[in-house]
Amino acid sequence: MANTMDKPAIFIAVPTVASDLPATLKPLLNGIEEEAIPVQTKVIAEDDVTMRAYQAALASRLSVGIGFDDQHVVVHYKNLHAEQPLFTVTRDSADRLRRLGANAARLVKGVPFKTLD
């Protein structure tokens, strides 16, 4: 049986195996799902949210990774510099998180992004 980490998917970095995605990130997942791109979590033990997102992008066969902390969500692409993520948004708007998720998926598909503001 194939390892699920071998399936192409956007990876959302979590800091530990016991970490669950916060309910406030549900709109992010909905945005990715609307674009029909697979998503899964991956444990990445980095303290910095941007580096977690970058490591997730490097690990993803789709080259897109997402990291989050208490205040921000970061979308990274493996061909960018580690310190320069594609998007960084605050977690204060469900609608913005949904559009961010859609944009992460659209990066995979190669189609234009939705505005975040």
Secondary structure, 3 states (H helix, E strand, C coil): CCCHHHCCCEEEEECCCCCCCCHHHHHHHHHHHHCCCCEEEEECCCCCHHHHHHHHHHHCCCCEEEEECCCEEEEEECCCCCCCCCEEEECCCHHHHHHHHHHHHHHHHCCCCCCCC
